[in-house]
Amino acid sequence: MHDDPEAAATVMMAAMVGYFLASEYFGRGPADVDADRFTTTLARLLTGTP
């Protein structure tokens, strides 16, 4: 992941935009996952933290 920070940033941005657009459109987070849970999980995935 750290070998390509631009790709990691792109993945993060695409995930965040997709999540928040879906939340706005449907009125709730995809699969009822709230924003805090989503951002925590995305950060863990991008940093390799369990």
Biopython code that builds the backbone (N, CA, C, O; Angstrom):
import numpy as np
from Bio.PDB.StructureBuilder import StructureBuilder

atoms = [
    (1, "MET", "N", (0.824, -1.185, 0.000)),
    (1, "MET", "CA", (0.000, 0.000, 0.000)),
    (1, "MET", "C", (0.868, 1.248, 0.000)),
    (1, "MET", "O", (0.603, 2.195, -0.740)),
    (2, "HIS", "N", (1.896, 1.250, 0.823)),
    (2, "HIS", "CA", (2.737, 2.422, 0.939)),
    (2, "HIS", "C", (3.593, 2.636, -0.299)),
    (2, "HIS", "O", (4.195, 3.698, -0.457)),
    (3, "ASP", "N", (3.655, 1.642, -1.177)),
    (3, "ASP", "CA", (4.437, 1.774, -2.397)),
    (3, "ASP", "C", (3.755, 2.676, -3.406)),
    (3, "ASP", "O", (4.414, 3.185, -4.312)),
    (4, "ASP", "N", (2.459, 2.887, -3.276)),
    (4, "ASP", "CA", (1.713, 3.686, -4.247)),
    (4, "ASP", "C", (0.690, 4.577, -3.534)),
    (4, "ASP", "O", (-0.507, 4.293, -3.551)),
    (5, "PRO", "N", (1.174, 5.660, -2.906)),
    (5, "PRO", "CA", (0.262, 6.511, -2.144)),
    (5, "PRO", "C", (-0.812, 7.181, -2.999)),
    (5, "PRO", "O", (-1.909, 7.451, -2.509)),
    (6, "GLU", "N", (-0.515, 7.450, -4.255)),
    (6, "GLU", "CA", (-1.532, 8.059, -5.133)),
    (6, "GLU", "C", (-2.693, 7.096, -5.366)),
    (6, "GLU", "O", (-3.851, 7.513, -5.358)),
    (7, "ALA", "N", (-2.396, 5.820, -5.573)),
    (7, "ALA", "CA", (-3.455, 4.832, -5.763)),
    (7, "ALA", "C", (-4.252, 4.660, -4.473)),
    (7, "ALA", "O", (-5.477, 4.546, -4.511)),
    (8, "ALA", "N", (-3.566, 4.640, -3.335)),
    (8, "ALA", "CA", (-4.262, 4.518, -2.055)),
    (8, "ALA", "C", (-5.198, 5.701, -1.836)),
    (8, "ALA", "O", (-6.323, 5.523, -1.368)),
    (9, "ALA", "N", (-4.744, 6.901, -2.168)),
    (9, "ALA", "CA", (-5.591, 8.092, -2.034)),
    (9, "ALA", "C", (-6.796, 8.019, -2.962)),
    (9, "ALA", "O", (-7.893, 8.441, -2.595)),
    (10, "THR", "N", (-6.594, 7.489, -4.156)),
    (10, "THR", "CA", (-7.689, 7.351, -5.112)),
    (10, "THR", "C", (-8.729, 6.348, -4.608)),
    (10, "THR", "O", (-9.932, 6.586, -4.712)),
    (11, "VAL", "N", (-8.263, 5.243, -4.070)),
    (11, "VAL", "CA", (-9.179, 4.244, -3.507)),
    (11, "VAL", "C", (-9.966, 4.854, -2.362)),
    (11, "VAL", "O", (-11.181, 4.675, -2.276)),
    (12, "MET", "N", (-9.271, 5.585, -1.470)),
    (12, "MET", "CA", (-9.942, 6.212, -0.342)),
    (12, "MET", "C", (-10.991, 7.216, -0.817)),
    (12, "MET", "O", (-12.115, 7.220, -0.315)),
    (13, "MET", "N", (-10.639, 8.054, -1.767)),
    (13, "MET", "CA", (-11.578, 9.069, -2.262)),
    (13, "MET", "C", (-12.783, 8.411, -2.932)),
    (13, "MET", "O", (-13.918, 8.829, -2.703)),
    (14, "ALA", "N", (-12.555, 7.397, -3.748)),
    (14, "ALA", "CA", (-13.665, 6.724, -4.425)),
    (14, "ALA", "C", (-14.596, 6.052, -3.419)),
    (14, "ALA", "O", (-15.817, 6.102, -3.569)),
    (15, "ALA", "N", (-14.026, 5.430, -2.404)),
    (15, "ALA", "CA", (-14.848, 4.784, -1.377)),
    (15, "ALA", "C", (-15.665, 5.818, -0.617)),
    (15, "ALA", "O", (-16.852, 5.611, -0.368)),
    (16, "MET", "N", (-15.042, 6.922, -0.250)),
    (16, "MET", "CA", (-15.744, 7.956, 0.515)),
    (16, "MET", "C", (-16.840, 8.625, -0.304)),
    (16, "MET", "O", (-17.951, 8.822, 0.188)),
    (17, "VAL", "N", (-16.539, 8.969, -1.533)),
    (17, "VAL", "CA", (-17.544, 9.602, -2.388)),
    (17, "VAL", "C", (-18.713, 8.647, -2.615)),
    (17, "VAL", "O", (-19.873, 9.048, -2.515)),
    (18, "GLY", "N", (-18.413, 7.394, -2.919)),
    (18, "GLY", "CA", (-19.466, 6.408, -3.143)),
    (18, "GLY", "C", (-20.333, 6.220, -1.915)),
    (18, "GLY", "O", (-21.557, 6.152, -2.022)),
    (19, "TYR", "N", (-19.708, 6.135, -0.749)),
    (19, "TYR", "CA", (-20.463, 5.949, 0.492)),
    (19, "TYR", "C", (-21.382, 7.141, 0.744)),
    (19, "TYR", "O", (-22.572, 6.967, 1.007)),
    (20, "PHE", "N", (-20.836, 8.338, 0.664)),
    (20, "PHE", "CA", (-21.629, 9.511, 1.014)),
    (20, "PHE", "C", (-22.681, 9.839, -0.048)),
    (20, "PHE", "O", (-23.747, 10.350, 0.294)),
    (21, "LEU", "N", (-22.412, 9.562, -1.310)),
    (21, "LEU", "CA", (-23.453, 9.729, -2.331)),
    (21, "LEU", "C", (-24.599, 8.746, -2.108)),
    (21, "LEU", "O", (-25.769, 9.115, -2.207)),
    (22, "ALA", "N", (-24.263, 7.509, -1.812)),
    (22, "ALA", "CA", (-25.300, 6.506, -1.538)),
    (22, "ALA", "C", (-26.105, 6.894, -0.302)),
    (22, "ALA", "O", (-27.325, 6.728, -0.275)),
    (23, "SER", "N", (-25.431, 7.406, 0.715)),
    (23, "SER", "CA", (-26.124, 7.833, 1.934)),
    (23, "SER", "C", (-27.098, 8.968, 1.649)),
    (23, "SER", "O", (-28.223, 8.967, 2.148)),
    (24, "GLU", "N", (-26.668, 9.931, 0.851)),
    (24, "GLU", "CA", (-27.547, 11.042, 0.486)),
    (24, "GLU", "C", (-28.734, 10.555, -0.338)),
    (24, "GLU", "O", (-29.870, 10.970, -0.105)),
    (25, "TYR", "N", (-28.474, 9.691, -1.284)),
    (25, "TYR", "CA", (-29.515, 9.222, -2.195)),
    (25, "TYR", "C", (-30.559, 8.358, -1.477)),
    (25, "TYR", "O", (-31.762, 8.524, -1.677)),
    (26, "PHE", "N", (-30.074, 7.430, -0.636)),
    (26, "PHE", "CA", (-30.978, 6.485, 0.018)),
    (26, "PHE", "C", (-31.391, 6.908, 1.423)),
    (26, "PHE", "O", (-32.280, 6.295, 2.016)),
    (27, "GLY", "N", (-30.755, 7.952, 1.966)),
    (27, "GLY", "CA", (-31.119, 8.448, 3.283)),
    (27, "GLY", "C", (-30.509, 7.687, 4.444)),
    (27, "GLY", "O", (-30.845, 7.945, 5.600)),
    (28, "ARG", "N", (-29.625, 6.760, 4.153)),
    (28, "ARG", "CA", (-28.916, 6.001, 5.185)),
    (28, "ARG", "C", (-27.676, 5.383, 4.560)),
    (28, "ARG", "O", (-27.563, 5.293, 3.337)),
    (29, "GLY", "N", (-26.764, 4.967, 5.395)),
    (29, "GLY", "CA", (-25.543, 4.346, 4.896)),
    (29, "GLY", "C", (-25.819, 3.026, 4.223)),
    (29, "GLY", "O", (-26.753, 2.320, 4.605)),
    (30, "PRO", "N", (-25.022, 2.674, 3.223)),
    (30, "PRO", "CA", (-25.177, 1.372, 2.589)),
    (30, "PRO", "C", (-25.095, 0.257, 3.641)),
    (30, "PRO", "O", (-24.221, 0.274, 4.508)),
    (31, "ALA", "N", (-26.003, -0.696, 3.554)),
    (31, "ALA", "CA", (-26.070, -1.837, 4.485)),
    (31, "ALA", "C", (-26.227, -1.369, 5.933)),
    (31, "ALA", "O", (-25.849, -2.076, 6.868)),
    (32, "ASP", "N", (-26.792, -0.166, 6.106)),
    (32, "ASP", "CA", (-26.981, 0.425, 7.444)),
    (32, "ASP", "C", (-25.683, 0.583, 8.231)),
    (32, "ASP", "O", (-25.700, 0.562, 9.461)),
    (33, "VAL", "N", (-24.569, 0.738, 7.539)),
    (33, "VAL", "CA", (-23.286, 1.016, 8.193)),
    (33, "VAL", "C", (-23.192, 2.528, 8.360)),
    (33, "VAL", "O", (-23.252, 3.268, 7.378)),
    (34, "ASP", "N", (-23.044, 2.992, 9.612)),
    (34, "ASP", "CA", (-22.998, 4.442, 9.832)),
    (34, "ASP", "C", (-21.638, 5.020, 9.426)),
    (34, "ASP", "O", (-20.681, 4.278, 9.204)),
    (35, "ALA", "N", (-21.566, 6.340, 9.334)),
    (35, "ALA", "CA", (-20.367, 7.018, 8.840)),
    (35, "ALA", "C", (-19.140, 6.736, 9.702)),
    (35, "ALA", "O", (-18.049, 6.549, 9.162)),
    (36, "ASP", "N", (-19.287, 6.700, 11.017)),
    (36, "ASP", "CA", (-18.140, 6.421, 11.888)),
    (36, "ASP", "C", (-17.587, 5.014, 11.650)),
    (36, "ASP", "O", (-16.377, 4.817, 11.547)),
    (37, "ARG", "N", (-18.474, 4.071, 11.568)),
    (37, "ARG", "CA", (-18.055, 2.676, 11.324)),
    (37, "ARG", "C", (-17.385, 2.551, 9.963)),
    (37, "ARG", "O", (-16.380, 1.853, 9.824)),
    (38, "PHE", "N", (-17.937, 3.225, 8.959)),
    (38, "PHE", "CA", (-17.363, 3.199, 7.613)),
    (38, "PHE", "C", (-15.957, 3.788, 7.596)),
    (38, "PHE", "O", (-15.027, 3.157, 7.094)),
    (39, "THR", "N", (-15.795, 5.003, 8.146)),
    (39, "THR", "CA", (-14.489, 5.654, 8.084)),
    (39, "THR", "C", (-13.440, 4.915, 8.903)),
    (39, "THR", "O", (-12.276, 4.854, 8.507)),
    (40, "THR", "N", (-13.839, 4.351, 10.042)),
    (40, "THR", "CA", (-12.898, 3.573, 10.846)),
    (40, "THR", "C", (-12.420, 2.343, 10.085)),
    (40, "THR", "O", (-11.230, 2.028, 10.080)),
    (41, "THR", "N", (-13.350, 1.656, 9.448)),
    (41, "THR", "CA", (-12.995, 0.455, 8.694)),
    (41, "THR", "C", (-12.145, 0.789, 7.477)),
    (41, "THR", "O", (-11.187, 0.076, 7.180)),
    (42, "LEU", "N", (-12.484, 1.867, 6.768)),
    (42, "LEU", "CA", (-11.689, 2.281, 5.608)),
    (42, "LEU", "C", (-10.267, 2.627, 6.036)),
    (42, "LEU", "O", (-9.308, 2.226, 5.377)),
    (43, "ALA", "N", (-10.124, 3.360, 7.120)),
    (43, "ALA", "CA", (-8.787, 3.710, 7.611)),
    (43, "ALA", "C", (-7.991, 2.463, 7.967)),
    (43, "ALA", "O", (-6.803, 2.371, 7.659)),
    (44, "ARG", "N", (-8.645, 1.503, 8.615)),
    (44, "ARG", "CA", (-7.946, 0.260, 8.971)),
    (44, "ARG", "C", (-7.514, -0.523, 7.726)),
    (44, "ARG", "O", (-6.420, -1.084, 7.681)),
    (45, "LEU", "N", (-8.381, -0.550, 6.731)),
    (45, "LEU", "CA", (-8.036, -1.256, 5.497)),
    (45, "LEU", "C", (-6.851, -0.596, 4.798)),
    (45, "LEU", "O", (-5.959, -1.276, 4.292)),
    (46, "LEU", "N", (-6.852, 0.734, 4.776)),
    (46, "LEU", "CA", (-5.779, 1.440, 4.071)),
    (46, "LEU", "C", (-4.455, 1.418, 4.817)),
    (46, "LEU", "O", (-3.394, 1.509, 4.199)),
    (47, "THR", "N", (-4.506, 1.297, 6.130)),
    (47, "THR", "CA", (-3.264, 1.291, 6.908)),
    (47, "THR", "C", (-2.795, -0.114, 7.270)),
    (47, "THR", "O", (-1.690, -0.291, 7.782)),
    (48, "GLY", "N", (-3.642, -1.116, 7.003)),
    (48, "GLY", "CA", (-3.274, -2.482, 7.330)),
    (48, "GLY", "C", (-3.379, -2.768, 8.814)),
    (48, "GLY", "O", (-2.759, -3.708, 9.313)),
    (49, "THR", "N", (-4.169, -1.955, 9.531)),
    (49, "THR", "CA", (-4.376, -2.129, 10.962)),
    (49, "THR", "C", (-5.517, -3.107, 11.207)),
    (49, "THR", "O", (-6.574, -2.985, 10.587)),
    (50, "PRO", "N", (-5.325, -4.068, 12.096)),
    (50, "PRO", "CA", (-6.422, -5.024, 12.367)),
    (50, "PRO", "C", (-7.587, -4.386, 13.104)),
    (50, "PRO", "O", (-8.574, -5.060, 13.399)),
]
sb = StructureBuilder()
sb.init_structure("model")
sb.init_model(0)
sb.init_chain("A")
sb.init_seg("    ")
for serial, (resi, resn, name, xyz) in enumerate(atoms, 1):
    if name == "N":
        sb.init_residue(resn, " ", resi, " ")
    sb.init_atom(name, np.array(xyz, "f"), 0.0, 1.0, " ", f" {name:<3s}", serial, name[0])
structure = sb.get_structure()
